[in-house]
Amino acid sequence: MRKGIHPNNYRLVAFKDMSNEDVFITKSTVDTKETLEVDGVEYPLYKLEISRTSHPFYTGKTKLVDTAGRIDKFKNKYAKFKKK
């Protein structure tokens, strides 16, 4: 292994899957601003949109994505810029 190319600031970080609220803890160098308490210990928190516990490839289940809600939000947000 080459010396001096790997970061030295590894620490335990809590990763939270926002789609199913699953939390797992692993070592990482990711920068975070939030923290989360797990089993009485406070960890830096990094939020994920999808992880192995919610991805259809790993779970074998398909998930319905609310695209209609997203489109409606977009249209409502930018309706004020519509030319008359």
Secondary structure, DSSP 8 states (H G I E B T S, - for coil): --TT-S-S--EEEEEEETTT--EEEEEE----SEEEEETTEEEEEEEES--TTT-HHHH-------HHHHHHHHHHHHGGG---
